[in-house]
Amino acid sequence: MGKKKRRSVKFIPQTPGEPDVVYLTRYEITDAPIQDRRYRRLPNQVKDAIEALHFIAQDNPLKAIPELNELIKKYPDLPMLYNYLSVAYARAGQSEAAESVIQENYRRNPDYLFARLNYAETCLAKGEYERVAEIFEHKYDLQLLYPERKRFHISEVVGFMGIMGWYFVEKGEREIAEKYYDILKQIDPDNFMTKRLHRMLYPGWFRRMLTRLAGRKR
């Protein structure tokens, strides 16, 4: 069974009439699996196949793509399948197909956190920054977005913090973006999301490091 971790982070009160307020509250972060209720109802052999495809999508995406498409035909309301399929398409270099699946997942499962995160990331990459606020209902804390939940998987928290940090960088609200980065550093300092947000916040530092590394290779 995975470890459970509690994080206490700063709370920023809301200003009346200001939609882009940030709450950072307290909830439990765990690395134990948090299973969707639809997933729990599946036969064990189907669960095993889905779990295997999670890894195959990353290591052998061309093998995973047809298998995931077949499963989606049988279980069109299972959001994680679309998530894995978008990863497989992206790993296979089929970016348009990946984006199409991401959009379909968000259309079908707008409350599924990873559907929101993946769609928000495509919007940020295209410069559609204000769309992100709509995707997250102008709520910038996980417990506000999902008030019925008191526990989140570490991958959910890292993904959310990384996207929120990116969003506030683009809005020019560096101080808020830095708060998300500080939490990411505490939770998972080596994660891609943490490192990407660091590069966004401190591009000069990143360029100096690249120059230094290039000098060592000469």
Sequence and secondary structure as in RCSB ss.txt:
>XXXX:A:sequence
MGKKKRRSVKFIPQTPGEPDVVYLTRYEITDAPIQDRRYRRLPNQVKDAIEALHFIAQDNPLKAIPELNELIKKY
PDLPMLYNYLSVAYARAGQSEAAESVIQENYRRNPDYLFARLNYAETCLAKGEYERVAEIFEHKYDLQLLYPERK
RFHISEVVGFMGIMGWYFVEKGEREIAEKYYDILKQIDPDNFMTKRLHRMLYPGWFRRMLTRLAGRKR
>XXXX:A:secstr
   EEEE        TT S       EEEESS    HHHHTS HHHHHHHHHHHHHHHH HHHHHHHHHHHHHH 
TT HHHHHHHHHHHHHTT HHHHHHHHHHHHHH TT HHHHHHHHHHHHHTT HHHHHHHTTT  SHHHHSTT S
EEEHHHHHHHHHHHHHHHHHTT HHHHHHHHHHHHHH TTSHHHHHHHHHH HHHHHHHHHHHHHHH 
